[in-house]
Amino acid sequence: MTALLTFQDVAKSFTLHLRGGIVLPVVGDVSLAVEPGECVVLGGPSGAGKSSLLKMAYGNYRCDGGAILVRDGDSVVDVVRADPRVVLALRARVIAYVSQFLRVIPRVSALDVVEAAGRAGGLEAETARGRARDLLARLNLPERLWSLPPATFSGGEQQRVNIARGLIADRPLLLLDEPTASLDAQNRAVVAELVREKLAAGAGVLGIFHDSEMRDAVASRVVDVTRFAPQARAA
Amino acid sequence: MTTPLLSAHGLTKAYGNRPACAGIDLDVTEGEVLAIVGESGSGKSTLLSLLAGELAPDSGAVRYRMRDGQTRDLAELGPAALRRLMRTDWGFVRQDARQGLRMAVSAGGNVGERLMGMGERHYGRIRGQALDWLGRVEIDSGRVDDPPSQFSGGMRQRLQIARNLVTGPRLVLMDEPTSGLDVSVQARLLDLIRRLSAELGLAVIIVTHDLAVARLLSHRIAVMRAGRVIETGLTDRVLDDPEHAYTQLLVASVLAA
């Protein structure tokens, strides 16, 4: 069985043209894999490149070299080299990404935001509606907020909308970047339960969780990102 | 992968010896929004005019997959066939509504005119469709007989959208459709464009200098500078991890709200 996600010798640096072209190496020689049902947690200090790895897997950041292979049914796509349309199709069907921030769309209600994410992920309208309601209820978002655009919500409320949006469809690969950072203990427990359900259904997770309780609740293993620290290179 | 709906190859146009567009390649297909961004004078609007066949390129070609499935070079279509294409299968939403609307004709007439251009003659059906589209762009049906000269800037842009979409086009070109509008009016218009383009599966090419507009609406982005596309790709990748020095400058110049 092929892994859901495989990093092969991936390297990433930023070249800051506005700062005289200095090169900031982020990671090098990254190799890791996420199997179905497995939750791989990225560990290491802030600035070690954990979020960058998730963004590279989502196609949001470029890579300098290597390959990031994502299994899409019977085929495998290299996100590093794939055409933008192929990456967008992968995001619709295969990869869910939950960041710490909800990028809100003006005038669209919380329920519609979540439902639309379900539709984009291939659910029928009715299923998407039902699941959106279930998820928001499980995440304890007060029902009176469902019909309002999330722009005015608190950070924790927005984040629960964001989580519901990321988890509503049946995408097999989840990239979770501190999804519980702004949540209280009760809601963190709900998210841990939701993630465990996804894992039980065969999804794979690559995640960042600073909260040790959350990490212990879901992690299959922890990969220390400092081992991918790039050697100092001549610029 | 299927043939793109519209593709441009090596599009080049100079005004005197100043190149406005130099060797532009791009393509767009149904259900996809392509944003073209860059500063004033980067050649964005010239590019849109070339794509629309309003300007003839010095070299290069624009190819379009017609409704019969045949892909044709626009330059070979002839002016009459090109006009018919523009009136039916294409829309063009202008920055200045006065260029996209007839200001002295009623709102209903503005929408109905495109239907009449397709051969519709039944007054009741034309009015019915015009009312339906005014509703879809959130213009009160009580305003159907008022001319757009009496409308606000945001309403005029929404009326332009209704006028363009009533014929069921597959491709819509937009030139800075939200600039000059108040922020709240802009948000409403952006939401409308986002929703309609997704619902109708439109191919959209939108020219904007506003990176936030590009991020909200587009799937892919092309960054222009001095007549050239200097960087292109997934919108969020280009905006979050820009490769080219000029794109980094553009992204770094945006004021965060």
Chai-1 contact restraints between the chains, C-beta under 6 A:
chainA,res_idxA,chainB,res_idxB,connection_type,confidence,min_distance_angstrom,max_distance_angstrom,comment,restraint_id
A,H17,B,A245,contact,1.0,0.0,6.0,A-B,restraint_1
A,H17,B,Q248,contact,1.0,0.0,6.0,A-B,restraint_2
A,L18,B,Q248,contact,1.0,0.0,6.0,A-B,restraint_3
A,N60,B,D236,contact,1.0,0.0,6.0,A-B,restraint_4
A,N60,B,R237,contact,1.0,0.0,6.0,A-B,restraint_5
A,N60,B,D240,contact,1.0,0.0,6.0,A-B,restraint_6
A,Y61,B,D241,contact,1.0,0.0,6.0,A-B,restraint_7
A,R62,B,D241,contact,1.0,0.0,6.0,A-B,restraint_8
A,P84,B,R220,contact,1.0,0.0,6.0,A-B,restraint_9
A,P84,B,G233,contact,1.0,0.0,6.0,A-B,restraint_10
A,P84,B,L234,contact,1.0,0.0,6.0,A-B,restraint_11
A,V87,B,L234,contact,1.0,0.0,6.0,A-B,restraint_12
A,L88,B,H219,contact,1.0,0.0,6.0,A-B,restraint_13
A,P106,B,A187,contact,1.0,0.0,6.0,A-B,restraint_14
A,P106,B,D191,contact,1.0,0.0,6.0,A-B,restraint_15
A,R107,B,D191,contact,1.0,0.0,6.0,A-B,restraint_16
